[in-house]
Amino acid sequence: MALLSKKDTKLITDPFADNNPITIQVLGICSALAITAELKASIVMAVSVLFVLGVGNVVISLMRNIIPSKIRIIVQLVVVAALVIIVDQVLKAFAYELSKTLSVFVGLIITNCIIMGRFEAFALGNGPWRAFLDGIGNAAGYGIILIIVGFFRELLGSGTLLGFPVLGNPIPGELTGLYALGYENNGFMLLSPMALIVIGIIIWIQRSRNKDLIED
């Protein structure tokens, strides 16, 4: 018997394309604007959401039959807040400088509409295994967009990836690589509106490949 059925596999694969949280559901846009100027921050946020949503979905699923409907939102907030605190403390312990950069935005994971939406729409109505798959699928779909946007914004805006120069040395008098050929970093890529433009290009590519995603 296969570990993953066809339906289970779709829980993981659909959020990467046909049901992506950012490009299709248009959720989680705020973090895509705020923290994608650096690839490292994008990766850390993606991993953080992967942990919170994967574990959170399982916890909510395990408690789904004992949560009174009138307080389910409060219970969901308590669960996600506890997981976010764990993420925040781990970042402070092992990546303090990055934790200061992401401090506000890690806290805002608590109110991330992707997480609360999956708790409400899926974890409350399904078993722990399927809830886990749904959580990591949607978190991975969200994270891949952050990483793509962060990759291009840092590369074109700073000429670096993960803080390492990849296009050459931009210091006047010591120009190497593309800079020696006249290339200059595009400072606009480091501004939040450019994240929207990059996401817009991804949406355009996605819909050009799959016409079914184009709304009438």
C-alpha positions, -999 to +999 in steps of 0.1 A: +000+000+000+014+034-010+022+058+018+004+086+000-028+082-019-036+103-049-057+126-029-030+129-002-004+137-029-026+165-042-027+181-007+011+186-011+013+194-048-017+216-055-004+245-034+027+247-055+008+256-086-030+254-092-039+265-056-009+285-044-017+305-013-001+337-027-006+336-064-040+319-066-057+325-032-040+359-028-031+353+009+000+362+029+009+391+006+021+413+035+051+391+044+059+388+007+062+425+005+080+430+038+108+404+041+117+394+006+144+420+000+169+394+013+169+357+003+180+346+038+151+363+055+127+347+029+141+312+036+138+317+074+102+329+071+093+300+048+108+275+072+091+292+102+057+290+085+063+254+075+069+245+111+039+265+125+014+254+099+025+218+098+025+213+135-005+236+141-027+217+116-019+185+135-027+200+169-060+215+158-069+183+140-063+162+172-085+186+192-111+191+166-138+170+184-133+187+218-131+224+208-164+242+214-174+259+182-179+293+200-143+295+210-126+277+182-109+309+168-095+317+203-081+281+206-066+284+171-049+317+180-035+302+212-021+272+193-005+293+166+008+319+192+025+291+212+042+278+180+053+313+169+069+319+204+089+287+199+101+299+165+109+333+179+129+319+208+148+295+185+157+324+162+169+345+191+191+316+203+207+306+170+203+336+146+200+367+168+208+393+141+183+378+118+157+375+146+159+413+150+153+418+113+123+395+113+110+402+149+078+420+139+071+398+110+076+365+129+050+378+154+026+385+126+026+348+117+000+346+144-025+364+122-013+350+089-045+344+070-030+313+054-025+296+087-059+306+102-076+297+069-061+261+069-070+256+105-106+266+099-111+251+064-091+218+067-077+209+101-110+211+119-126+186+095-098+161+088-076+136+106-040+145+118-022+129+088-041+146+061-041+179+081-003+176+083+000+170+046-022+200+039-002+222+063+032+214+048+018+216+013+003+251+018+034+263+038+057+250+010+036+267-017+038+299+003+075+295+010+085+288-026+070+321-037+088+340-009+121+323-020+117+331-057+108+368-049+137+371-024+161+355-049+154+381-077+151+411-053+184+405-036+202+395-068+191+425-089+189+449-060+221+441-041+241+419-065+243+393-037+226+360-027+225+351+010+248+381+015+275+368-008+284+388-039+276+369-071+278+396-098+312+409-089+327+437-069+306+470-072+332+492-054+343+521-077+379+516-088+377+479-080+349+468-103+348+432-114+323+408-130+292+424-145+300+457-128+331+460-149+308+458-179+287+487-167+260+469-148+246+487-117+223+474-090+186+483-093+178+499-060+141+498-068+142+460-063+148+466-026+116+486-022+084+468-012+064+476-043+088+457-064+077+425-046+043+431-060+057+434-095+077+402-091+047+384-078+026+398-107+051+384-132+049+350-115+011+351-116+013+361-153+036+332-161+014+308-141-017+318-159-001+318-193+008+281-188-026+271-173-055+289-190-079+274-165-066+298-139-077+328-158-110+342-144-138+349-168 
